[in-house]
Every structure is written in C-alpha cells, then in structure tokens.
Amino acid sequence: MGKIHDAIGDRLARFLLDQPVFFVGTAPLAGDGHVNVSPKGMGGTFAVLGEHRVAYLDYTGSGVETIAHLRENGRIVLMFCAFDGPPNIVRLHGAGRVILTDDPEFDELRAHFSKERTLGQRAIIVVDVRRISDSCGFSVPLMDVRGDRDLLDRYHERRDPGYFDDYWLTRNSTSIDDLPGLPTAP
C-alpha cells in the first residue's frame, strides 16, 4: 500500500513528469481561513530540480491563494494521481517559496521549463520537499487525456503587457482572506 520515499529518484521523477495534471494544496495559518486546492497542468510547466526539490510555473489567473499562503507560512503539498496505467498517488509535502519574474533566480529556474508559454507567467513556485509518499490510488478513475487546453494561452495572447500589471494590482494583490498576494506587479 503506502510508502515513504527517501528521495525523488529517477523512477519517481518520471512518474511525476508523466502526469498531465497535479493538484496544489495550501492553507493560511488562521483556523477560519480558506484552504485552497488548485489543479495545475499544461505540458512543460512542472520540473524536478533534484532529489528533494521541484518547481512549477505559475500563470496569471483568477486568484492568488497559493502565493499568499506561501508568503505567510510556506506550507504546501503537491498531489499527483495516475489516471492511466497502474494506480498510484504521490504526495510531495514541503516548504514552498515564490520566485517572481523580476527575482534574480527567475531566469535560471525558468530554463528548466518549456520555452513556450511565457505570456502571463507571474512566478515560479519552488518546493523544498520534506516528505515524499505514495499510496494505492485504487479508487482513482481511469481517464484518457485528449491534450492540453489552449484557452489560457489564447487568452493571454489577446492582452497587452499593461493588462497584466493592472490585473496583478487589482485582482492578485490580496487573497480571499485578505493576505498579501503579489507585492507589486512582477
């Protein structure tokens, strides 16, 4: 059944990279705050950086919960499910941090991802993984992937650069619990 792994080895890294979608969970410190779970996908936007480090590209979207929670407390979990092949669920618990586009680390980290999809990127989320576990996944349904959706890409292509600055300021500066989100336009 379940197992705790010492590190992200080659086999586990391949499993993670092969999944077309994963889920990101974060929460504020306040007990009455909103727990957030976000689905992530799009090929080339997740990377294994080492045996205890992963990262994903974060794009402009409707909310800023993950960024706000990480800025407050750093707690994060990524969950990957096998929707085809042998059943498996992998969870990566760790400490996350937000690397904005104007951060000196951004360009170095950005090289680990697909060269496509630069429009609308607002950050890279880096996770220093402290706990790696898998479980059976027996109840996860079998599903076929038809491909990535291109809606976000097309949406971002229709926007001029000033749009993103305004969006980050007006819609991504605070979370739904009024925690600080983006400090300024990235």
N, C-alpha and C positions, 0 to 999 in steps of 0.2 A: 504494500500500500504506500504510505507516505515515507519520504526520505529527506533528510537534511544533507545538503551538499557542502563540502568544504570550500569549493570554488566553482566558477563558471569555466568548465573545461570545454574542449573542442566540441564534443557531442551535444552538450547542453547549449553552447553558443549557437550551433547550427539549428537546434530546435527553436530557440528564441528568434533568430533571424528569419526562419521559415514561416513564422506565423504572420498572417495578413492583418491581424488586429490584436491589440493588447489593451488592458484597462489600467488606469492610473487612479489610485485612491489616496486622498489626503484628508486632513481634518484640522480645524482650528483647535487651540487649547481650550477655549470656552466650552463647557459642557452643553450649552444650549446653542452652540454654533452648528452650522450645516456641514455634514460630511459630504465630500464630493467624490464622485467616480466619473472619470472621463474615458471614453473609448478613443483610441489612437490607431491610426493606420497610415496608409499611403506608403508604397514601396520606397525604400531608401531613406526613411526618416528615423530609423532606430539603429543604434550601433552598440556593439560590445567593445568596450575600450580596454578591458583587462579582466583578470580573474574575479575582481570584486568591484568593477565599475562599468556602468552602462550609461547611455545618454539617448535622448531623442530630441528632434526638432520640434519646437513649439510655434504654432502659427496663430496669427490674429484670429480671434474667434469671439463668440458671444460673451464669454466670461473670462475671469482671471483668477479663479479659485485656487488652482494648483500653485500658481506663482505667489499668491497672497499667503497661503498656508505654509509654503516652504520658507518664505521670508520670515514668518512668525516663529516656526518651530522645526522646520526641516524634515518632518516625518513623512515618509512616502512608501507606498507599496505598488509594484507593477505586477499584474497578473496576466499570464499567457495561457490560453487554452488550445488544445489540439481539437480542431473541428473536423479533421480527417486523419486517417492513419490510426495508430494505437492511441487510446485515450491517455491524456496527461494534462495536468495543470501545474504550472510553475509560478511560484510567487517569489519576488525579489523585494525584501524589506530593507530599507536603508535610510540614509540621510541624503536629502536632495538639496541641490542649490541651483539657482537661476543665473545663467550667463546671458546677459543682454547683448544685443548686436553691437553695441559700442564698447563692450568689455574687451580688454586686450586678449583674453583667452578665446574669444568667439571664433576668429578666423582659423586658428589652429584646430579647434574642435570641429568646426564646420567641414573641414577636409575629410572627416570620417563618414560623411553622408553623401547622398546623391547630389550631383551638381545641379539638378533640376530643382524646381520649386523654391526659388529664392524670394519671390514676391510674397509679402505678408508675413515672412518669418519675423518673430519678435524675440525669440530666446532659444537657448538650448538648455534643457533640463539635464543635469548630470546627477547620477545617483551613485553614491558610495555604498555598495551593497554589504549589509551586515549579516543577513540571513537569507539563505537560498534553500527553498523547499519545493518538493513536488508532491502531488497527490494523484489519486487514481483517475479522476475525470470520467468515471463510468457513466455519470448522468449527463455529461455534455453532449449535445446532439451532433450528429454528423451533418455537415453542411458543405456545399460546394461554393467556391469563390468564383465569381464571374469577372472580377477585376476591380481595380481602384476606381473610385468615383473621381471625376474631374471637375466637379462643381466648385470646390474651393479654389482650385487653380483658375478656372474661368472667372469666378467672382473677383479674385484678386487682380487678374489681368485687366479688368474694366476700371480699375481705380488708379488715380494718380498718386504719386508719393505723399502729397499733403493729406490725402484721405486717411492714411494710416496714423500719422501724427495726431490728427483730430480724434480718430476713433480710440486710440490708446488713452488720450487725455480724458475724453468724455465717457468712455464705456469700460476701460480697463484700469482705471486708477485706483478703484476700490473693489473689494469683493462684496458678495451679497450680505456678509456680516460686517461690512464697513472696515475690513482690514486693508492696509495699504497693498495695492497691487503693483502696477508698473509705477516706479518712482517718477519717471518722466518719459517722454517718448524715447524708445530705444533708438 
